[in-house]
Amino acid sequence: MIPLDIPGFGLLRLEHLVLDFNGTLALDGALLPGVAGALRSLAGSLDLHVVTADTHGGCARALAGLPVRLTVLPPGAEHEAKREAVRALGAEACVAVGNGRNDALMLAEAALGVAVVQGECASAEAVRAADLIAPDILAALGLLLRPARILAGLRR
């Protein structure tokens, strides 16, 4: 768990990290450099979940051996299914990271939503729904590895 009391934002007790795959952890279906190590480092503090429509069909292979729970969503209403995944875990204990339009509801639902803007860009809807915007996935995961960075970005 990552506890963090943020003046003007509130108390966070983060237990789950919910991640999109394509555009967030991966580019064109390939896991981005440095992601595997960062996920391994975070596994001691958070339960890691990847919830994806698996656009390129290779996320299970790309995530093999990593400490994540993978949920591949069936086609249709992925945006609602991602929000429901956060709700099922307890939104108040979740941080969500994504970039796509189908991530916006989960970013808004989670106690902390982080949008990433990298090779596959980020939808305006995801950016509006997020609490923080990160330039890439390693910066987003770095927020959780060094939680004082979250405080710097969110306090009033």
Disulfide bonds with the S-S distance in Angstrom:
none
